[in-house]
Amino acid sequence: MIVCCGEALIDMVPIKVPVGKSPDTETGFLPYPGGSPYNTALALGRLGVPVQFLGRLSQDFFGERLMTRLIQNQVRTDFIIRSGEPSTLAFVHIEAGREPQYVFYTEGTADRSLRPRDIPGCLPEETRCILFGSIAMTMEPVASAIESLIFREHTPKQGRKQLLISLDPNIRPFMIHDRDAYINRFETWLRAVNILKISAEDLTYIYPDRDREAAIERVLSLGVCLVVLTQGSAGALALLRRERDEVLQVQVPGIPVTVVDTIGAGDTFHGAFIGWLELHGHLSPSQVASLTREELSEALGFANKAASLVCTRYGANPPTLAEMEAFKD
């Protein structure tokens, strides 16, 4: 069982709509269920991997839509709290050749209102991995709630195996009001994290004065075992820290596709990568640390394929396992 923690919101995706009977169009918005950890949970559910979402959802009609989509995609909802606050909205601006830009409406919303006391006292025995990150970790009280879970669970309990913890910061700079404070907090999370999935843009934001190699070295020095760097159309890079300071480096190229939009691509990559580990019996800290070059390359390729498929569709719409098997890159 994989537990995905954080925000669940509505992406308002732009679409051209006609104006009356004239040939002119205006930009309208279509509501799509979204949020980075929410998308990752969907990606895992569609791959047939046991997954649970932990968060707070509104009782409004957007919240109902979010809840229904989880259930329809085999994502367990035991750890979801329903509340009277409204759903978070994220308006998306899409421009060819650039990452999507977002404006979030989060004040007083349900998902940001998750509190430390809402965190379950213990996770199910079958829990193997916790995923967290994204804008949830820039807002209170949800950031402190998830942080308390991560710090509690990264140390093995008596009679229980150590959980794998994976972080995708998925940074939106305008959501971070004190950059230095955020980076200090980010580095405290890394001491409890086994896998850091991070985009090239996010790595530059966090360590602007270091080149890529020095930035990744810093991350590994804080205790992270595996860094997975996504680079858009250029593919993905993984660096795995082994014993005696040996670092195994694996890179896979991007997969050319006709891009509709890139919403949810990184979230789907994260879910597919963790999903591959589960499907192939590698979902533990010790098993991740012992991945071979061939296994790591296969996991990256699988995740790359899933992310590429998402880019051919509107909104965050992760592929099923059957769609993955049918896709020829």
N, C-alpha and C positions, 0 to 999 in steps of 0.2 A: 504494500500500500504506500502510495506517495501522497503527501499532504501539501497542497499548494495554498499559500497564505497571502492575503493582500486585497487589492481593490478589485471590484467588479462594477463596471460602469457602462454607459451607453456612448459608443462612438457615433457622432453625427457626421456621416460621410457625405461629401459634396456630390451633387449630381445635377446635370443640366436639365431643366424642365421648360417646356414651351410656355410662351406668354400668349394666352388666348388663341386666336387663329392666325397670328402673325408668325413669320419665320424666326422671330427673335426668341432667345432663351434667357432665363435667369438661373442663378445657382440656388438650388434647394438642398436639403439635407435629408438623408435616409438614416434612421436609427439602427445601428448594429450592436448587439451585445459585445462588450470588450473589457479591457483592463488586462495588463500583462499577465499576472498570475492566473486570472480567469481563462485567458486564451491558452495558457500552458496546460491548465487542467483539461480543457476541451481537447487539445492535441493528444494528451495522454489517453483520455477516454476513447477517442476515435481509433487509437492504435490498439485498443483492447487491454490496456495496462490498468490495474486497479488504482484508482485515484480518488481523493477526497478534497473538497474545497473548504477552506476555513476562512470565514469572513462574516460580514454583516450586510444584509440586503434589505432594501426598502420593501415596503408592502404596496408601493404604488404600481402602476401597470408596467413601468419599466422593470421594476424589481421582479414582478411576476414573469416577465419575458426572460430575464436573466436566470431565474430559478428553473423555469421550464426547459431552457436549453441545456442546462447542466444535466437534468434528469434524463432528457432525451439522448444524451451522449454518454450515459453510464458513469457519470461523475457523482459520487456519493455526497449527500448534503447534510449529514448528521451534525456537522460543526458549523452550520450556518445559522445565524441569529437574524430573525426578521424584526424590522423596526419601523416606526412611523416617519423617520426622516426621509427626505426625497433621495432619489438616485443621483449619483454624480453624472454629469454630462461632459463629454470631451468633443469639442468641435474641431474638425480636421481640415487643414488646408493642404492640398496636394499640388505639387509642381513637378513637372518632368525633370528627372535627373537629380532631384533633391530628396532628402528624407522628409516624411510627412511632418507638418508643423501642427501643434495642438494648442487649444485654449481650453482650460479645465474650469468647470464650475463645481467647486467642492465644499463651499462654506455650509456647514451644518448638514452635510449629507450622510447617508447611512454607512457607506463603506469606510469612511474616515473615522467614524465614531466607535469602532471596535475598541474595547477597553481591556486592560490587563485582566480584570476579573472575568471577562468573557472567554478567556483562553481555557480550554478543558484541563482539568487537573492531571490527566494522563492521556496519552495517545493509545490507540488500539495496539495490541500486541503485534499485529501483522505490519505495523508501520515500518518502512525501511528507509524512507527519505523525506526530507522537508525542503520545499522550494519557497523562496521569498525574494522580495526586492521591489523595484519600480517606485511609482509615486507614493505608494502607501508608506514607504520609509522616509518620506519628507513631510508627513503630516502627523499631527497628534490628535487623539491618543493612540491611533492605530500603530504608529511606528514603535512606541514603547511596548504595546501589547505583543507585537510579533517579536520584537527584540527579546522580551522576557522568555518567550517560548524557545527561541534559538539558543540563548545562553543556558537555559535549563536542560535542553535535550542534547547538546553537543557532547556532554560527558556521559559515558556509558553508565547505565544504572545496574545495580547488582542483579545478576541473572539475566541480563538483556544485552544484546549486541549493540554496538555503537551505530547510531543513525548516520546516514549520509546527508550532508547539508549542502545545498546548492543555491547560489545567489546570482541574480541578474539585476544589476542596479538600474538599468533602463532609464537613464537620467534625462529629465526634462529640466534644463537649467533654470527656467523661470519659476519652477516650483521650489527652488532652493534659495532661501533668503540670506543664509550665512554659509558661504561656500566652505570656508575653513572649518567651521563646526561640523558640516556634513562630512567632509573628508576625514576628519578625526574620528567621527562615529563610524564611518565606512570601514576604516582600518581596524576598529575594535570588532566589527562583525567578521572580518577576515580571519581573526584568530579562532573563530568557531566554524569556519567554512571549509569544506573539502573541495568543492568545485566552484570556480568563478567563471560564469559565462558572461562575456562583456563585449560590447561593440568597440570598434576602433575609435569611434567618436567619443564614447564614454571614457575610454582609457586616456585619451588626450585631455578631456575635461578634468579628470582627477589628477593627472600628473603632466601638466602642460610643459614643465621644464625638463622632462626626461624623454629620451627617445624610447621607442617601443620596447627594446630589449631591457633597458634600465627600469622601465615601468613594470614590466612583467617580473623582473628579478625582485623588485620591491614587494610585489604581491606574494611571490613564492616565499620570500624571507619571513613573511608574517604567519606562515603556516599552511597556506593553501596548497593542496596537493596537485590540482589540475586547473590550468587556465585555458579556457577555450575562447579564442578571439574571433569574432565574426567580422568580415570585411566586405559585406555586400556582394556585388558581382565578382569580386576577386576571390571569393571562397572563404575558407576558415582555417585557422591555425590553432593547434593544441600544443601545450607544453606541460609535460608530466614530470613532477619532481620525484625522483627515486632515492634510494639510499646512497650514501656517500656523495651527496650533492650532484649526482648525475641527473641531467634533464633530457628527457626524450622529447624530440620535436617532430611533429607531423603536420603536414599541410595538404589540403585538398582544394582543387580549383572550383570556381563557381560553375553553375549550370546555366547555359544560355536559355532564356525563356522570354516570351512576350509579356512584359510587365503591365498589369492593370493598375495595381497599387502595391505598396510594400507594407501595408498595415498588418501587424501581427506576425510578420516574417521572423523576427528575432524570438518572439514568444514561442512560435511553433518550432523553431530550431531547438530551443531549450528543451521543450517537451519531448521532441523526437530523440534528442541525444540521451536524455535520461531514460526515455522509453526503451531505446536500444539496449542500454545497460541492464534494464530489468528483463527484457525479453531474452537476453543472452546470459543471464545469471551473474551479472557483475555489479549488482546494486548494493555495495557496501564499501566503506572506506578502504579496507584492505584489498578488496578485489579491484577497485579503481586504481590503487597504487601499483598493482601488478599487471595492468593492461599491457599487451604487447603492441608493437608498432602496427601490426596488421589489424588488430582489434580496434585500436584507436582510429585508424584510418577508415575502417568500415563504419564505426559510429559517427564520425564526422560526415562521411558521405551520405549516410542515412538521414542525418539531420539536415544536411544541405539540400537533399532532394525534397524533403517535406517543406522547407522554407521556400524553395523555388516554386513548388506547386501553389502555395498560398499567394505568391506574387502574381499568379495568372488569374486571380479572382478578386472580386470586390470585398473589402473588409477582411476581418480576421476569420478565415474559414478553413481550418486545418484539414488535411486529408485523412481519409481512413487508411487502414492497413491495406485493404484491397486496392485503393487508388494508388498507394505507394508502389505496390507490386506491379500494377499495370503501367506505371509511368516509365517511359523509356527516355533516358537522358542522353 
